[in-house]
Amino acid sequence: MLKMHEESLLSADNSASIFNLLSTLPSKVDDVEALLEAMGEVGASVTDVIIEDNRRRQVRICTYCVERFHSG
């Protein structure tokens, strides 16, 4: 869904616009074949290593934020 609406997401100019766009994406999918095609294109470039690296990075960021919040 993100790939199908990439242009709209990139043109969003603030966090509220991005949030609104993301929250309405599922209701905007009206072409299942296009969705499956986009999944195939994106899925080929996403590997388990990329997912694990991003997960670790997000955990570090969250841990840092929590520690800062509690120390502050």
C-alpha positions as CSV (number, residue, x, y, z in Angstrom):
1,M,0.0,0.0,0.0
2,L,2.9,2.4,0.8
3,K,4.5,1.7,-2.6
4,M,1.1,2.3,-4.4
5,H,0.7,5.7,-2.7
6,E,4.4,6.6,-2.5
7,E,4.0,9.9,-4.4
8,S,1.3,11.1,-2.1
9,L,3.3,10.2,1.0
10,L,6.4,12.0,-0.3
11,S,4.4,15.1,-1.1
12,A,2.9,15.3,2.5
13,D,4.3,18.4,4.2
14,N,3.6,17.7,7.9
15,S,3.1,14.9,10.3
16,A,-0.7,15.3,10.5
17,S,-0.9,14.9,6.7
18,I,1.2,11.8,6.8
19,F,-0.9,10.3,9.7
20,N,-4.1,11.0,7.8
21,L,-2.8,9.5,4.6
22,L,-1.5,6.4,6.4
23,S,-4.8,5.9,8.3
24,T,-6.8,6.0,5.1
25,L,-4.6,3.8,2.9
26,P,-6.4,0.5,3.5
27,S,-9.7,2.1,2.3
28,K,-8.1,3.4,-0.8
29,V,-7.1,0.0,-2.1
30,D,-9.5,-0.8,-4.9
31,D,-7.3,-2.8,-7.3
32,V,-6.2,-6.0,-5.7
33,E,-4.1,-7.0,-8.7
34,A,-2.1,-3.8,-8.4
35,L,-1.7,-4.4,-4.7
36,L,-0.3,-7.9,-5.3
37,E,2.0,-6.7,-8.0
38,A,3.4,-3.9,-5.7
39,M,3.8,-6.5,-3.0
40,G,5.8,-8.7,-5.4
41,E,8.1,-5.8,-6.4
42,V,8.7,-4.6,-2.8
43,G,8.8,-8.1,-1.3
44,A,11.8,-9.1,-3.5
45,S,13.9,-6.3,-1.9
46,V,13.0,-7.0,1.7
47,T,15.1,-9.6,3.4
48,D,15.1,-11.1,6.9
49,V,18.4,-9.3,7.5
50,I,16.9,-5.9,6.6
51,I,13.9,-6.6,8.9
52,E,16.1,-7.7,11.8
53,D,18.4,-4.7,11.4
54,N,15.5,-2.3,11.4
55,R,13.9,-4.0,14.4
56,R,17.1,-3.7,16.4
57,R,17.5,-0.1,15.4
58,Q,13.9,0.7,16.6
59,V,14.4,-1.1,19.9
60,R,17.6,1.0,20.5
61,I,15.7,4.2,19.7
62,C,12.8,3.3,22.0
63,T,15.1,2.3,24.8
64,Y,17.0,5.5,24.5
65,C,13.8,7.6,24.6
66,V,12.5,5.7,27.6
67,E,15.8,6.1,29.4
68,R,15.8,9.9,28.7
69,F,12.2,10.3,29.7
70,H,12.8,8.6,33.0
71,S,16.0,10.4,33.8
72,G,14.7,13.8,32.8
